[in-house]
Amino acid sequence: MRVSRTQAEENRQAVINAASRLFRERGFDGIGLKDLMKGAGLTQGAFYKQFESKNDLVAQASRRALECTLQRWEEAAASNPQDPLEAVLGFYLSMGHRGEPMDGCPVVALGSDVARQDADVKAAFEAGIGTYLDMLAGWIGEGDSDQPSGRAMAILSTMVGALLLSRVVNDEQLSGDFMRAAADQIRASAHQHKKDMK
């Protein structure tokens, strides 16, 4: 039976959505096409009608994963417009986020995998990271430059590093300590920056 264009596009989006979550959970090489397609409710044969290669899917799923995380940042920031950085720190550096790699930050879940991927996948991550940096720079009062500020880069690096370290240890106390220490340092740095600007 022939699939309509609308249904084919819906199937394609379902595969991208499923892959964006499954890759974050298992890594790019941790799941085969058969299981990816099964996760989207489709057969493996449908894959080749929708994507040029697994690398094509990896790049598209990476973009989708980053879009989903950026949406979470925007929602958190909108919930506290007086202090959007605090709102993002509150969800990003939390035990809840630590425990949800499938829906969490793809930079943390896939960063080491991305380093071994092709230019299209790296470009997707570079664009997403650029948006993170733009948002952070705006929240700390450094949003007027074409280049990301060192302060925004340091904040993002601290956030990503703390979440990653929190996930690689068994000790929940230590895990939480990594995230609390990072949040405290970011807050102190942002507070000092505000004082310096006065």
QUILIN-V846673 format. One record per pair of residues at least 24 apart in sequence whose ideal C-beta (glycine too) atoms are under 10 Angstrom apart, sorted by the first residue. I is the first residue (numbers start at 1). J is the second residue. Records with the same first field share a line. If there is no record, write none. Layout:
I: J + J
//
This chain:
3: 46 + 49
8: 46 + 49 + 50
9: 50
11: 37 + 40 + 41 + 42 + 46 + 47 + 49 + 50
12: 40 + 42 + 46 + 47 + 49 + 50 + 51 + 57 + 60
13: 40 + 50 + 60 + 64
14: 39 + 40 + 41 + 42 + 50
15: 39 + 40 + 41 + 42 + 46 + 47 + 50 + 51 + 57 + 60 + 61
16: 40 + 50 + 51 + 57 + 60 + 61 + 62 + 63 + 64 + 65
17: 61 + 64 + 65 + 68
18: 42 + 61 + 64
19: 51 + 54 + 57 + 58 + 60 + 61 + 62 + 64 + 65
20: 57 + 58 + 60 + 61 + 62 + 63 + 64 + 65 + 66 + 67 + 68 + 69 + 102 + 103 + 106 + 110
21: 61 + 64 + 65 + 68 + 100 + 101 + 102 + 103 + 104 + 106 + 109
22: 61 + 102
23: 57 + 58 + 61 + 62 + 64 + 65 + 102 + 106 + 109 + 110 + 113
24: 61 + 62 + 65 + 68 + 69 + 100 + 101 + 102 + 103 + 104 + 105 + 106 + 108 + 109 + 110 + 113
25: 100 + 101 + 102 + 103 + 104 + 109
26: 101 + 102 + 109
27: 109 + 110 + 112 + 113
28: 54 + 55 + 57 + 58 + 61 + 62 + 110 + 113 + 114 + 116 + 117 + 121
29: 54 + 58 + 113 + 116
30: 113
33: 57
36: 61
53: 118
55: 117 + 118 + 120 + 121
56: 118 + 120 + 121
58: 110 + 113 + 114 + 117 + 118 + 120 + 121 + 124
59: 117 + 118 + 119 + 120 + 121 + 122 + 123 + 124 + 125
60: 120 + 121 + 124
61: 106 + 110 + 121 + 124
62: 106 + 110 + 113 + 114 + 117 + 120 + 121 + 122 + 123 + 124 + 125 + 127 + 128
63: 106 + 120 + 121 + 123 + 124 + 125 + 127 + 128
64: 106 + 124
65: 102 + 103 + 104 + 105 + 106 + 107 + 109 + 110 + 124 + 125 + 128
66: 105 + 106 + 107 + 110 + 124 + 125 + 126 + 127 + 128 + 129 + 131 + 132
67: 106 + 124 + 127 + 128 + 131
68: 103 + 104 + 105 + 106
69: 97 + 103 + 104 + 105 + 106 + 107 + 108 + 109 + 128 + 131 + 132
70: 128 + 131 + 132 + 135
72: 97 + 103 + 104 + 105
73: 105 + 131 + 132 + 135 + 136
74: 131 + 135
77: 135 + 138 + 139
83: 139 + 187 + 190
84: 135 + 136 + 138 + 139 + 140
85: 135 + 136 + 138 + 139 + 140 + 155 + 186 + 187 + 190
86: 139 + 183 + 186 + 187 + 190
87: 139
88: 132 + 135 + 136 + 139 + 155 + 159 + 186
89: 155 + 158 + 159 + 162 + 179 + 182 + 183 + 184 + 186 + 187 + 190
90: 183
92: 159 + 160 + 162 + 163 + 179 + 182 + 183
93: 158 + 159 + 162 + 163 + 166 + 176 + 178 + 179 + 180 + 181 + 182 + 183 + 184 + 186
94: 163 + 166 + 176 + 179 + 183
95: 166 + 172 + 175 + 176 + 179
97: 163 + 166 + 167 + 179
98: 162 + 163 + 164 + 165 + 166 + 167 + 172 + 175 + 176 + 178 + 179
99: 166 + 167 + 172 + 175
101: 163 + 167
104: 163 + 167
105: 132 + 159 + 160 + 163 + 164
107: 132 + 156 + 159 + 160 + 163 + 164
108: 159 + 160 + 161 + 162 + 163 + 164 + 165 + 166 + 167
109: 163 + 164 + 167
111: 160 + 164
112: 164
129: 153 + 156 + 160
132: 156 + 159 + 160
136: 186 + 190
139: 190
140: 186 + 189 + 190 + 193 + 194 + 197
141: 190 + 193 + 194 + 197
142: 193 + 197
149: 193
151: 186 + 189 + 190 + 193
154: 185 + 186 + 189
155: 182 + 185 + 186 + 189 + 190
156: 186
157: 182
158: 182 + 183 + 185 + 186 + 189
159: 183 + 186
162: 186
//
